[in-house]
Amino acid sequence: MIDFLIGVDGGGTGTRVRLARAAPRSNQPAAPRGYTELAQGSAGPSGLGLGIANAWAAVGDAIAQAFDAAGLERPGPARTAIGLGLAGVHNKQWAQAFTAANPGYPALVLETDAFTTLMGAHGGHPGAIVAIGTGSVGEVLLADGTRREVGGWGFPAGDEAGGAWIGLRAINHVQQVLDGRQPRGALADAVVHACGGHRDTVQAWLGGATQTAYASLAPLVLRHADDPVAAAILRDAGREAAAIARALDPQGTLPLALCGSLGQALRPWMPAELAARAVAPAGDSAAGALCVIAQYLAYHPVQ
C-alpha cells in the first residue's frame, strides 16, 4: 500500500524533495492519485554525472530531511512511490544504472529534470519552459500531448546560459587577465579571490573544477554586473536563453516560464520581447515530479 509520494528535483548543485501523503485511490479509471503535500527537504547534488551512488545518497538525505520536517518517522521504501527529475537522464546507461539501484520503491518514475520542471511550471498543461540553473534546457508540451526538448546537451559542450557556462566564461576571462591579455576589473578580482587569490591557486582550482564548481562562480558575475565583462557575459546568456525559447515555440503563442535558480535572475539580460511574455512558474521541478508519479499511479496502481 502506498502511503506517501515523493517528488525529487536533482541537479549538479543540489537536490530538492517534496513529500506528500497519498490520498485513497479513486474509483475513476486513470484518475491521477491525489495527495496532500507535507514538507520539503534538500541535500547535495544528485545529477547522475556525479555518480549513481552519490545520486541515491543525496536523494535519501533530502527525503530524510523532509520526513523530519513533517515530524514523521521515515517508513521503508515499500510504502512510498517516487518520481524523480534528474540531470543526466539523457545518458541511458546512467539512467538504467540508477533505476537498477532502486532501494525498494514499488513505483519509481525517472524523468529528465526538464520534463518535471515543465510539469511543475504549468501544472501539466501545454506550455514551454526555459530552465537555467547549473545547466540549461528548454522543453515544450503541445496541446496534442507532444513534447520536445531543446538544449540540455550537458556541460561543457552545451548548457548555454547555465551557471557552469557563465562560470567557465568568467574563469576564462581571469586567465586572460592574469596573463596580461585583458585589463583587470571588479569581476576578475572577485573570481581570483574566490579561487584562492593568485595564479597558482587558480590553476589548482581549475585542476579539480567540476560543473558545480564552475556554476559557483555565476553569482559573482551577477553581483558584478556593472563590470563590462560581466555585463557582456550576461547579455550573451540572455541571447542564448532567447534562442532556446524561439526554437521551442517559434510563434510565441504558448505560455513561457523561466525556471531554475538563474531563470529570473537572467530575465533583465534577455531580449525585451522574451522578457515581456515570460511568467514565473506555478510550481517547481519537485512539484512536477510529484505530478508525474501521481499520474503514473493512475495507470499502474500499486496494491
Secondary structure, DSSP 4 states (H G I P E B T S, - for coil): ---EEEEEEE-SS-EEEEEEEEPPPPSSTTPPPPEEEEEEEEES---GGG-HHHHHHHHHHHHHHHHHHHT-PPPPGGGEEEEEEETTTTSHHHHHHHHHT--S-SEEEEEEHHHHHHHHHHTTSSEEEEEESSSEEEEEE-TTS-EEEEE---TTTS-TTSHHHHHHHHHHHHHHHHHTSS---HHHHHHHHHTTSSHHHHHHHHHT--HHHHHTTHHHHHHTTTSHHHHHHHHHHHHHHHHHHHHH-TT--S-EEEESTTTTTTGGGS-HHHHHHEE--SS-HHHHHHHHHHHHHHHS---
